[in-house]
Amino acid sequence: MVAFSFSVLSRLRTRTQSIYIRFKHSATGRSPLNSVSKFESQRSGGGGSSVFSVAALSASSLAFLLQSNLSLCDGLPDDSGRSIRVGGKGSSSYVVKGSHKDLPREFVDELRSICQDNLSLDYEEREFHGKPQNSFHRALNIPDVVVYPRSEMEVSDIVKSCNKHKIPIVPYGGSTSIEGHTLAPNGGVCIDMSSLKKVKSLHVKDMDVVVEPGIGWMELNDYLEPYGLFFPLDPGPGASIGGMCATRCSGSLAVRYGTMRDNVINLKVVLANGDVVKTGSRARKSAAGYDLTRLMIGSEGTLGVITEITLKLQKIPQYSVVAMCNFPTVKDAADVAIATMMSGIQVSRVELLDEVQVRAVNIANGKNFPELPTLMFEFIGTEAYSREQTHIVQKIAAEHNGTDFVFAEDAAAKRELWKVRKEALWACFAMEPTFEAMITVSFLLPAPRPLSFSWELGLGFQS
């Protein structure tokens, strides 16, 4: 564990300019005759429309660039020795620029020996993996090759080969992330983890499960349902568990169950040199050593490729009630959410839709919801307890100008209400089909601040 931590820190240390220059000259010194083929850099800005295929989408995904002995946060020098950064906080461009070099034929032959037929050089397949449908950002380049490992050992061998030849790596989950995690600005290898989707072991009494990274959270919950258990995080439909770990996702149930970092017990990860490490045991309580599990969760592939996850599970609630209420302003809705939390009620979900989002939902789904700021709640527990919570919140809403308080207890009606929230992105596209969306992740602000910010955000969207 200690050795692993020091190896991670050593990879992140800053190198001198002279080392960068030597690396660049050695990397570009290969003869063109020793390369596979010259893949043309893909320019963004074409007129292609976004394709939304539910089968092709999944959660997450992470991107990491394997450059031995180089700092992951420093820029590469150009010919004059000046540092060039790729994106970063100071960049306002939505096109992520990068460098590109041809893959050595020897390297592609090594990948074929590892992956056999589970490897693709097809342009359309590479473009699909390198240009995520829901990301506002684009990259000039796409992956040079896509591989589909079938085991942890194959992942390790692929990473070792990439490390040997100094080839960039982009681990790929389900591509439902919206922050450009699967972009490949420097080309390289896309490691698609979708073939690794087994449930390796389930411990019902301990309420935990060991899974491979390619399984989706919806598939996992289908598997767990007969046992009366479920995994409580619910990001976008199609998200995979590996990508959810890499992006530290949350979902609408985070208010009750926490985010991904609160629901993962341990991980197995392939590091940049191909070594495989396990970050902990199945013990729920341990103060021994570094918390390497939390280090990896949210690292977005910059520290390793996740190959196994042990997850905490929860009991499926005995009963639930879904409620909706309208408000004249976003501030009134926020005040109700805050008052509800302060009352001690353990809400399972609470979601805010402003009037613009409600209008989009109506257009996309043929609904007739009042186009006002709207709060959606879910209460869980016994039937009596859930109804009691509902009535308390109804009184709180009435004290803050809430109107049209309705609730659903029928399973089909509850699914329909949450489906409206889950498909909010596509509803926005239906409202303005000629627009391109720049989507942000969900965020949480301190209680006094959220609602002037949300109001400003809504005005910006309308304009």
Summary of the structure (lengths in Angstrom):
residues: 463
radius of gyration: 23.9
end to end distance: 52.5
largest distance: 75.8
contacts: 1473
relative contact order: 0.11
helix: 35%
strand: 20%
